[in-house]
Amino acid sequence: MTPDDVTNAIVNAILHGGEQWVVSTIAAMLPSLWAMTVILHLARPYMLRTVKKLSLRFGADVWWLSYVLVRDGIMLTTFALGLIFLFPNLDMTIPLPLTAPLAGLLLFSSLYVKLLYDSDDDFQTYRVSTALMAVGAGLYLIPQIFAIETTSQPWLSGVDNFLTSTSNVAWMGPIVIISMIGYGLIGALIFQQVAVRGRRFGQKSEVVETARAA
């Protein structure tokens, strides 16, 4: 081997190892972010009860705005980090949760509901957003816990092989493709309703409005 070959091999190893470390670290962090996303979303009734107990309007505003900022900030962070699972090359070379792209798609769907409808004032919209988020959390946490984190448990080898992206390539490809199509459709809906139709943010569901009018 020439010195250039050795240099290229070392550089490629560093780059590949660094990429794998970053992606694996993000995948290991996401269970905590998913849990915090769901917990803060479900903490809304408690936050509302606390707001009603505060005698000062300023204190109530600070309490509620701080909650909304942290809740939505963590949700957006979870969504942004989850986009790494849409890269097929990473899914095929680094052991990742098999259904992670679908989990990100459901979180994007929940964000779509929260973006276009007022989930803080309309309980039906809040329930839809919660259901999408909870199913998405399950699709990420189950393979992460019972496959990626249990490689040392022989009795879970079948689950490990099925729910890990690198050992179930036959399913990984279609899941990524379906997720990309879903992301594209939801993104197109957001663009069409916000930019084309000029829809206002935070509107109540048309179905709910019709039911109340009746």
C-alpha positions in Angstrom: 0.0 0.0 0.0 1.2 3.5 -0.8 1.2 6.3 1.8 -1.9 7.8 0.0 -3.8 4.6 0.4 -3.0 4.5 4.1 -4.0 8.1 4.5 -7.3 7.5 2.6 -8.0 4.4 4.7 -7.5 6.3 8.0 -9.6 9.3 6.8 -12.4 7.0 5.7 -12.3 5.1 8.9 -12.4 8.3 11.0 -15.3 9.7 8.9 -17.3 6.5 9.0 -16.6 5.9 12.7 -17.6 9.5 13.5 -20.8 9.3 11.4 -21.7 6.0 13.1 -21.0 7.5 16.6 -23.1 10.6 15.9 -26.1 8.7 14.5 -25.9 6.0 17.3 -25.8 8.8 19.9 -28.9 10.5 18.4 -30.7 7.2 18.3 -29.8 6.6 22.0 -31.0 10.1 23.0 -34.3 9.9 21.2 -36.1 7.6 23.8 -35.6 10.3 26.4 -36.8 13.0 24.0 -39.8 10.9 23.0 -40.7 10.3 26.6 -40.4 14.0 27.4 -42.5 14.9 24.4 -45.4 12.6 25.4 -45.1 13.5 29.1 -45.2 17.3 28.5 -48.1 16.9 26.1 -50.1 14.9 28.6 -49.2 17.4 31.3 -51.6 20.0 29.8 -54.5 19.4 32.3 -52.1 19.8 35.2 -50.7 23.0 33.7 -54.2 24.4 33.2 -55.2 23.6 36.8 -52.1 25.4 38.0 -52.8 28.4 35.9 -56.2 28.8 37.5 -54.6 28.7 40.9 -52.3 31.6 40.2 -53.7 34.9 41.4 -51.5 37.2 39.3 -52.2 37.4 35.6 -48.5 37.9 34.9 -47.6 34.8 36.8 -50.2 32.8 34.9 -48.9 34.1 31.6 -45.3 33.3 32.4 -46.2 29.8 33.6 -48.3 28.9 30.5 -45.9 30.4 28.0 -42.9 28.7 29.6 -44.8 25.4 29.4 -45.8 25.9 25.8 -42.2 26.9 24.8 -40.6 23.8 26.5 -43.3 21.4 25.3 -43.2 22.5 21.6 -39.5 23.0 21.6 -38.8 19.4 22.7 -41.4 18.2 20.2 -39.7 20.0 17.4 -36.3 18.8 18.5 -37.5 15.2 18.5 -38.9 15.7 15.0 -35.8 17.3 13.7 -33.5 14.6 15.1 -35.8 11.9 13.8 -35.2 13.0 10.2 -31.9 11.1 10.2 -33.9 7.9 9.8 -35.0 8.9 6.3 -31.5 8.3 4.9 -31.4 4.8 3.5 -27.6 4.5 3.6 -27.6 5.1 7.4 -30.5 2.6 8.0 -28.7 -0.1 6.0 -25.3 0.3 7.6 -26.0 1.3 11.2 -28.3 -0.7 13.5 -31.3 1.5 14.0 -35.0 0.9 15.1 -36.8 -0.6 12.1 -40.0 1.5 12.5 -38.2 4.8 13.4 -39.2 6.4 10.1 -42.9 5.7 10.7 -42.5 7.1 14.2 -41.2 10.3 12.8 -44.0 10.4 10.2 -46.6 10.1 13.0 -44.9 12.9 15.0 -45.0 15.0 11.8 -48.7 14.2 11.5 -49.2 15.4 15.1 -47.3 18.6 14.4 -49.6 19.1 11.4 -52.7 18.8 13.6 -51.2 21.2 16.2 -50.1 23.6 13.4 -53.4 24.0 11.6 -55.9 23.5 14.5 -56.1 24.8 18.1 -55.3 21.7 20.1 -55.0 23.7 23.3 -58.7 24.8 23.2 -60.3 22.0 21.2 -60.4 18.6 23.1 -61.1 16.6 19.9 -58.1 18.0 18.2 -56.0 17.5 21.3 -57.1 13.8 21.4 -56.1 13.2 17.7 -52.7 14.9 18.3 -52.2 12.8 21.4 -53.1 9.5 19.7 -50.7 10.2 16.8 -47.9 11.1 19.2 -48.4 8.1 21.4 -48.4 5.6 18.5 -45.3 7.2 17.1 -43.6 7.0 20.5 -44.5 3.3 20.7 -43.1 2.7 17.2 -39.8 4.1 18.2 -39.4 2.9 21.8 -40.4 -0.7 21.3 -37.7 -1.5 18.7 -35.1 0.7 20.4 -35.6 -1.1 23.8 -36.3 -4.6 22.7 -34.0 -4.8 19.7 -31.2 -2.3 19.7 -30.6 -2.3 23.4 -31.0 -6.1 23.9 -28.4 -7.6 21.6 -26.8 -9.4 24.6 -30.1 -11.2 25.4 -30.2 -14.5 23.4 -33.9 -15.1 24.2 -34.8 -11.9 22.3 -32.6 -12.7 19.2 -35.7 -13.2 17.0 -37.1 -9.8 18.0 -33.7 -8.2 17.6 -33.3 -9.5 14.1 -36.7 -8.4 13.0 -36.8 -4.9 14.5 -33.2 -3.9 13.6 -32.7 -2.0 10.4 -29.5 -3.7 9.3 -30.8 -7.3 9.8 -34.2 -6.7 8.2 -33.4 -4.8 5.0 -36.4 -6.3 3.2 -38.7 -4.3 5.4 -36.5 -1.3 5.9 -36.6 -0.2 2.3 -40.4 -0.1 2.0 -40.7 1.6 5.4 -38.4 4.4 4.3 -40.2 4.8 1.0 -43.6 4.9 2.7 -42.3 7.4 5.2 -40.9 9.7 2.6 -44.2 9.7 0.7 -46.0 10.5 3.9 -43.7 13.4 4.7 -44.2 14.7 1.2 -47.9 14.5 1.4 -48.1 16.2 4.8 -45.7 18.9 3.7 -47.8 19.5 0.5 -50.9 19.7 2.6 -49.3 22.3 4.9 -48.1 24.3 2.0 -51.5 24.1 0.2 -53.5 25.1 3.3 -51.1 27.8 4.6 -49.5 29.3 1.5 -52.1 28.7 -1.2 -55.4 28.9 0.7 -54.0 31.4 3.2 -55.5 29.5 6.1 -55.0 31.0 9.6 -53.0 29.1 12.2 -54.8 27.7 15.1 -58.2 27.3 13.5 -60.6 24.8 15.1 -61.5 21.7 13.1 -64.2 22.2 10.5 -65.9 19.1 11.7 -66.0 20.4 15.3 -67.3 23.8 14.1 -70.1 22.1 12.1 -71.1 20.0 15.0 -71.2 23.0 17.4 -73.2 25.0 14.9 -75.8 22.2 14.6 
